[in-house]
Amino acid sequence: MENMYNLNIERAVLSAIIFDPEIYEEIAAKLSPQDFYLPFHQHVFLSMEELSREEKPIDEEFLRSKLVSMGKFDEVAMLDLLSANPISNTSAYLTEIKAKSTKRALATLATEIKKVTIEDDLPAEEVMNLVEKKLYEITQNNTNEDFRESKEITLSMMDEINRLKALGNSKLIGTDTGFKNLNDKTSGFGKGDLVIIAARPAMGKTALVLNMALKAIERNEGVAFFSLEMPAEQLMLRMLSAKTSIPLQALRVGDLRDEQWSQLAAATDDIAQKKLFVDDGGYATIHHVRSKLRKLKSQHPEISVAIIDYLQLMSGEGKEGRQQEVSEISRGLKQLARELQIPIVALSQLNRGVESRDNKRPMLSDLRESGAIEQDADIILFVYRDDVYREAQEKEREMKAKAEGKEYTSDFRKKPEEDAEIIIGKQRNGPTGTVELVFQKNFTRFVDKVSGPAFEIEYQDADIPANTGNIELPPI
């Protein structure tokens, strides 16, 4: 037990404050009363804190008076403290006190783990969450951040400016979304943000976040991906299609030309070197995600974003109904994003109610179990492709005509590229609105939509009139 505390060091630090009260603020910035082992020393440090707040002298007389009023005065312990030799350089002593305080906290946690595991018989998940939370608190309490000097701040800021310059003078502040048009509206996803991306089936929930993940790892950032619906191999197949511009269907059956095999090999080698981590176990609770992501982030600080596909497939405790479960999950994800200082992007389903409206563009009330999600999210994005509904409507008309024995000729034509909208339904620190993208179906790839004038300039010198209406470009 002796390696858990050192009373002589504690006395030396407190004695140094009494002999030179001006050093109190510096020491108080690094220690708390609980960092001292002896209860009397805790009371002395707390008394010093109160005297400082009351703008009274931190000396023997005032300390004695304060301790007596608190009922914590001990004559023998006070004499031991005053007889200690004061020190001029307290830095090493403070480090030692802090280190021993951390050891005691860990020993206390070990005892608490035994109690909640054996005596209280708490569920294993609750015990794991308690342990992780306590360990994080101990780690945070053991970290002392001093002032950052001008030189270090300036160099750091120049690094950031150069990073932004490399991105093309964008308005990016947070984590790059991978899309310039979306960056312009959001300034990127902020550290600690909970981002919800929601859509009806077939709109590309998953494709959009895979595109974001691909662009992040290509910037040599790390990505954690929790896939609750799709095996990691299928995710990788879609990512390779988007990266190589080889149609997804061709990759699925291995029907590739020689040059495409070479493309695929190069892309596979490249992605294999990147920091992409996929959990495709198909089961996750907030405790599961919290535990795995904390561990991964500590091992790989380069993790810049975590993606969950999708929120409604996460399991809760099931004690008070699904609404309460989703509330627990969304709040837990938000807290985890803030703790790890990375954006967490969670996919979410929309209610069927959107299908019954003439205007099928989603809004906040369409979120399934929307209350808690809407409240906790910093950004809510909806993915919308009008052609999905147009195609479905044409099929309905065709089936109805056939049922009535009538001829039906559809004027709807499938296109390799479709207009897509990212509707910003909520943004805590920015505007709402719509971002235009293009969805390249063969490659399950979203790209920024290029404005019309760029196409006109390209064709002005040709024999084609400049104003030709909608020009369909071949897939990239």
PAPARO-265897 format. One record per residue (C-alpha): x, y, z. Coordinates in steps of 0.25 Angstrom, whole numbers, padded with zeros to 4 digits, always signed. Each point is the difference from the previous one (the first is absolute). Layout:
XYZ
...
END
This chain:
+0000+0000+0000
+0012+0009+0002
+0002+0002-0015
-0014+0006+0000
+0004+0013+0007
+0011+0008+0006
-0004+0009+0012
+0014+0007+0000
-0002+0005-0015
-0014+0004+0004
+0004+0008+0012
+0012+0007-0008
-0010+0005-0011
-0010+0005+0010
+0011+0006+0008
+0006+0007-0012
-0014+0007-0003
+0000+0005+0015
+0014+0006-0001
-0003+0006-0014
-0015+0001-0003
+0002+0006-0014
+0003-0014-0005
-0014-0005+0005
-0007+0003-0014
+0010-0008-0008
-0001-0012+0009
-0015+0001+0001
+0000-0001-0016
+0006-0014+0001
-0005-0006+0013
-0013-0002+0007
-0003-0002+0015
-0003-0015-0004
+0014-0002-0005
+0006+0001+0014
-0001-0013+0008
-0001+0004+0014
-0014+0006+0003
+0006+0011+0008
+0009+0004-0012
-0013+0000-0008
-0007+0010+0010
+0012+0009+0000
+0001+0001-0015
-0015+0002-0001
+0001+0011+0011
+0011+0007-0009
-0010+0000-0011
-0011+0006+0008
+0010+0011+0006
+0005+0003-0014
-0015+0002-0005
-0003+0009+0012
+0013+0008-0003
+0006-0003+0013
+0014-0003+0004
+0004-0015-0002
+0009+0000+0013
+0000-0008+0013
-0010+0008+0008
-0010+0001-0011
+0001-0015-0003
-0001-0003+0015
-0013+0008+0001
-0006-0006-0013
+0003-0014+0005
-0006+0002+0013
-0013+0006-0006
-0001-0013-0008
+0003-0009+0012
+0012-0006-0007
+0012+0006+0008
+0010-0010+0005
+0011+0007+0008
+0010-0012-0002
-0002-0001-0015
+0002+0015-0001
+0013+0000+0007
+0005-0011-0009
-0004+0009-0012
+0007+0012+0005
+0012-0007+0004
+0002-0005-0014
+0011+0006-0008
-0006+0009-0011
+0005-0002-0014
+0002+0010-0011
-0002-0009-0013
-0013-0008+0002
-0002-0006-0014
+0006-0013+0003
-0008-0001+0013
-0013+0003-0006
+0003-0011-0011
+0002-0010+0011
-0012+0004+0008
-0009-0001-0013
+0006-0013-0003
-0003-0006+0013
-0014+0005+0000
-0002-0007-0014
+0005-0013+0006
-0010+0001+0012
-0011+0003-0010
+0003-0012-0008
+0001-0008+0013
-0014+0005+0004
-0006-0003-0014
+0005-0015+0002
-0007-0001+0013
-0013+0006-0006
+0001-0009-0012
+0000-0012+0009
-0012+0005+0008
-0009+0003-0012
+0004-0013-0007
-0001-0010+0012
-0008+0007+0011
-0010+0008-0008
+0000-0010-0012
-0002+0011-0011
-0001-0004-0014
+0014-0001-0007
-0003+0012-0010
-0003+0009+0012
+0013-0004+0007
+0008+0003-0013
-0006+0013-0002
+0002+0004+0015
+0015-0004-0002
+0002+0007-0013
-0006+0013+0006
+0008+0000+0013
+0013-0003-0008
-0003+0012-0009
-0003+0009+0012
+0013-0005+0006
+0008+0003-0013
-0006+0014-0001
+0003+0003+0014
+0014-0004-0002
+0002+0009-0012
+0005+0015+0003
-0001+0009-0012
+0009+0013+0002
-0001+0012-0008
+0004-0001-0015
+0011+0010-0004
-0002+0009-0012
+0011-0007-0008
-0007-0014+0001
-0014+0006-0003
+0006+0008-0012
+0006-0013-0006
-0012-0008+0003
-0009+0010-0007
+0009+0001-0012
+0000-0015-0002
-0016+0001+0001
+0001+0011-0011
+0009-0008-0009
-0010-0012+0002
-0012+0009-0004
+0008+0005-0012
+0003-0014-0005
-0015-0002+0000
-0002+0011-0010
-0003+0012+0009
-0013-0006+0005
-0008+0005+0011
+0003-0013+0008
+0002+0001+0015
-0004-0013+0005
+0002-0014-0006
-0001-0001-0015
-0013-0006-0005
+0006-0004-0013
-0009+0009-0008
+0004+0015-0003
-0015+0004-0001
-0003-0006+0014
+0012+0006+0006
-0004+0014-0005
-0013-0002+0007
+0005-0006+0013
+0015+0004+0001
+0002-0015+0002
-0005-0009+0012
+0005+0006+0013
+0008-0008+0011
-0010-0005+0009
-0012+0001-0009
-0011-0011-0001
-0004+0000-0015
-0012-0008-0004
-0002-0004-0015
-0014-0005-0003
-0007-0005-0012
-0011-0009-0005
+0005-0014-0006
+0007+0001-0013
+0004+0014+0001
+0015-0004+0003
+0001+0001+0015
+0012-0008+0000
+0007+0004-0013
+0001+0015+0005
+0007-0004+0013
+0009-0010-0007
+0004+0011-0010
+0003+0009+0012
+0008-0011+0006
+0008-0002-0013
+0004+0014-0001
+0004+0001+0015
+0010-0012-0001
+0005+0005-0013
+0004+0013+0008
+0007-0010+0009
-0010+0002+0012
-0005-0012+0007
-0015-0004-0001
-0008-0010+0010
-0012-0006-0007
-0010-0008+0008
-0008-0008-0011
-0012-0006+0007
-0007-0004-0014
+0011-0004-0010
+0013-0008+0001
+0013+0007-0001
+0003-0007-0013
-0012+0006-0007
+0003+0014+0006
+0014-0001-0006
-0006-0005-0014
-0008+0013+0000
+0012+0008+0004
+0009-0006-0011
-0011+0003-0010
+0000+0014+0004
+0015+0001+0000
+0003-0007-0014
-0013+0004-0008
-0002-0015-0002
-0015-0003+0000
-0004-0006+0013
-0007-0012-0008
+0012-0003-0007
+0008-0001+0013
-0010-0009+0006
+0001-0010-0011
+0015+0002-0003
-0003+0004-0015
+0012+0009-0002
+0009+0004-0012
+0015-0002+0002
+0002+0015+0003
-0012+0000+0010
+0007-0012+0007
+0013+0009+0001
-0009+0012+0005
-0006-0009+0011
+0013-0005+0004
+0006+0014+0002
-0012+0005+0007
+0000-0012+0009
+0014+0002+0004
-0002+0014+0003
-0012-0002+0009
+0007-0011+0007
+0010+0010+0005
-0011+0010+0005
-0005+0001+0014
-0014-0006-0002
-0006-0008+0012
-0013-0007-0002
-0009-0007+0011
-0010-0009-0008
-0004-0009+0011
-0015+0004-0002
-0002+0003+0014
+0002+0013+0008
-0005+0007+0013
+0005+0014+0004
+0009-0007+0010
+0006-0008-0011
+0003+0012-0009
+0005+0008+0011
+0010-0011+0005
+0005-0003-0014
+0001+0014-0005
+0007+0005+0013
+0011-0011-0001
+0001+0002-0015
+0002+0015+0001
+0011-0002+0011
+0007-0010-0009
-0001+0009-0013
-0001+0015+0003
-0002+0002-0015
-0014-0005+0001
-0008+0013-0005
-0014-0005-0002
-0008-0012+0005
-0012-0005-0009
-0012-0009+0005
-0009-0007-0010
-0010+0001+0005
-0006+0006+0013
-0013-0008+0001
+0008-0013-0001
+0007+0003+0013
-0006-0007+0012
-0004+0007+0013
-0002-0005+0014
-0015-0002-0003
-0005+0004+0014
-0009+0011-0004
-0004-0002-0015
+0007+0003-0013
-0002+0015+0001
+0008+0000+0013
+0011-0009-0006
+0002+0009-0012
+0001+0012+0009
+0011-0007+0008
+0007-0004-0013
+0000+0014-0006
+0004+0007+0013
+0011-0010+0002
+0005+0002-0014
+0000+0015+0002
+0007-0001+0013
+0011-0009-0006
+0002+0009-0012
+0003+0011+0010
+0009-0009+0009
+0008-0004-0012
+0000+0013-0007
-0004-0006-0014
-0013+0001-0008
-0009-0013+0001
-0008-0002-0012
-0012-0009+0002
-0010-0004-0011
-0015+0000+0003
-0013-0005-0006
-0011+0009-0003
-0015-0003+0002
-0009-0005-0011
-0008+0012+0001
+0008+0007-0010
-0005-0009-0011
-0014+0005+0002
+0003+0015-0003
+0001+0006-0014
+0013+0007+0004
+0008-0012+0005
+0012+0008+0004
+0003-0004+0014
-0001+0009+0012
+0003-0001+0015
-0013-0006+0004
+0002-0012-0009
+0012-0005+0008
-0004-0013+0007
-0001+0002+0015
+0004+0014-0003
-0001+0007+0013
+0013-0004+0007
+0008-0001-0014
-0005+0014-0004
+0004+0006+0014
+0014-0006+0001
+0005+0001-0014
+0008+0012-0004
-0002-0002-0015
-0011-0008-0007
+0001-0003-0015
-0010-0006-0009
+0003-0008-0013
-0010+0002-0011
+0000-0004-0014
-0013+0003-0008
+0003-0010-0011
-0002-0011+0010
-0015+0004+0002
-0002+0003-0014
+0005-0014-0004
-0010-0006+0011
-0011+0008-0005
+0002-0004-0015
+0000-0014+0005
-0013+0001+0007
-0007+0007-0012
+0006-0011-0009
-0006-0011+0009
-0013+0007+0001
-0001+0001-0015
+0003-0015-0002
-0010-0004+0011
-0011+0008-0008
+0005-0006-0013
+0005+0013-0006
+0013+0003-0007
+0010+0009+0007
+0012+0006-0005
+0009+0007+0011
+0008+0012-0003
+0009-0002+0012
+0014-0004-0004
+0010-0005+0010
+0013+0008+0000
+0014-0004+0004
+0001+0014+0008
-0012+0005+0008
-0001+0014+0007
+0000-0002+0015
-0003+0010+0012
+0006+0000+0014
-0010+0008+0008
+0006+0006+0012
-0012-0001+0010
+0007+0005+0012
+0014+0006+0002
+0003+0005+0014
+0011+0010-0004
-0004+0003-0014
-0011+0002-0011
-0010-0011-0005
-0002-0001-0015
+0002-0010-0011
+0014-0005-0006
-0001-0005-0014
+0008-0013-0003
+0000-0010-0012
-0002-0015+0003
+0008-0009-0010
-0008-0013+0001
+0010-0010-0006
+0010+0004+0010
-0009+0003+0012
+0007+0013+0001
-0004+0014+0003
+0008+0012-0006
-0002+0015+0001
-0009+0006-0010
+0007+0009-0010
-0007+0013-0004
-0006+0001-0014
+0009+0011-0005
+0012-0009+0001
-0007-0009-0010
-0003+0011-0010
+0014+0005+0000
+0005-0014-0004
-0009-0001-0012
+0001+0015-0005
+0010-0003-0011
-0006-0012-0005
-0011-0001-0011
-0010-0003+0011
-0009+0012+0005
+0004+0006+0014
-0014-0002+0005
-0003-0014-0002
-0008-0003+0012
+0004-0011+0010
+0013-0006-0005
+0002-0014+0005
+0015-0003+0002
+0006-0014+0000
+0003-0006+0014
+0014+0004+0005
END
